[in-house]
């Protein structure tokens, strides 16, 4: 279930167009990043969000490698 959630989270960043049509009135994180990048140069908030997303992804990959190696 966790891997499915992580896969859905990752694919939501890849499929911005699909997210754009399915989001409705709500603004998801990938759409917010995309719209801010279209309007102006990256701001410190966008850089921080991207850094956090990369860091969380790397940590989750390392944890999953550790768990698989232990079994």
Backbone torsions as a table, in degrees:
resi	resn	phi	psi	omega
1	UNK	NA	-39.2	179.7
2	UNK	-66.0	-42.8	-179.9
3	UNK	-64.9	-35.6	176.3
4	UNK	-64.5	-40.1	178.0
5	UNK	-65.9	-41.4	178.7
6	UNK	-65.9	-38.6	178.1
7	UNK	-65.5	-42.5	177.6
8	UNK	-63.8	-40.0	178.1
9	UNK	-63.0	-43.3	-179.7
10	UNK	-67.6	-43.1	-179.9
11	UNK	-67.0	-26.0	178.9
12	UNK	-65.5	-29.3	176.2
13	UNK	-76.8	-30.5	-178.8
14	UNK	-76.6	-31.8	-173.8
15	UNK	-109.3	66.4	-177.7
16	UNK	-65.0	-37.5	-178.6
17	UNK	-64.8	-43.7	177.9
18	UNK	-64.4	-42.8	177.7
19	UNK	-61.3	-36.7	-179.8
20	UNK	-62.0	-43.0	-178.4
21	UNK	-78.0	-29.4	-176.1
22	UNK	-91.9	-14.7	-174.1
23	UNK	-71.0	-30.3	-177.5
24	UNK	71.8	-130.3	-179.4
25	UNK	-83.8	-20.9	-179.0
26	UNK	-75.6	146.3	179.4
27	UNK	-109.0	113.4	179.5
28	UNK	-81.7	166.6	-179.1
29	UNK	-60.6	-46.3	178.1
30	UNK	-60.7	-37.6	178.8
31	UNK	-70.0	-36.5	177.7
32	UNK	-64.6	-44.3	178.4
33	UNK	-63.3	-44.8	-178.7
34	UNK	-62.5	-43.9	-178.8
35	UNK	-68.1	-37.6	177.8
36	UNK	-68.6	-35.2	177.8
37	UNK	-69.5	-31.6	178.1
38	UNK	-71.5	-31.5	-176.4
39	UNK	-82.0	-34.6	-174.7
40	UNK	-157.5	-177.1	175.9
41	UNK	-70.9	158.3	-179.8
42	UNK	-58.3	137.1	178.1
43	UNK	-99.0	168.4	177.1
44	UNK	-59.2	-31.9	178.4
45	UNK	-65.1	-41.9	178.0
46	UNK	-66.8	-40.3	177.7
47	UNK	-62.9	-40.7	178.8
48	UNK	-66.6	-41.7	178.7
49	UNK	-63.1	-43.2	178.6
50	UNK	-64.7	-41.3	178.8
51	UNK	-63.9	-41.8	177.8
52	UNK	-64.6	-42.2	179.1
53	UNK	-63.6	-41.4	177.6
54	UNK	-66.1	-43.7	-179.4
55	UNK	-63.5	-43.8	179.0
56	UNK	-63.9	-41.5	178.9
57	UNK	-62.3	-43.6	179.6
58	UNK	-65.0	-43.2	179.5
59	UNK	-62.5	-43.5	179.2
60	UNK	-64.8	-37.8	177.1
61	UNK	-65.7	-43.2	179.1
62	UNK	-64.4	-39.8	177.4
63	UNK	-63.7	-44.1	-179.6
64	UNK	-65.9	-35.7	176.6
65	UNK	-65.8	-38.4	179.5
66	UNK	-66.5	-42.5	-179.3
67	UNK	-65.9	-43.4	179.9
68	UNK	-66.0	-37.8	-179.7
69	UNK	-67.3	-30.5	-178.8
70	UNK	-74.2	-26.5	-175.6
71	UNK	-79.6	NA	NA
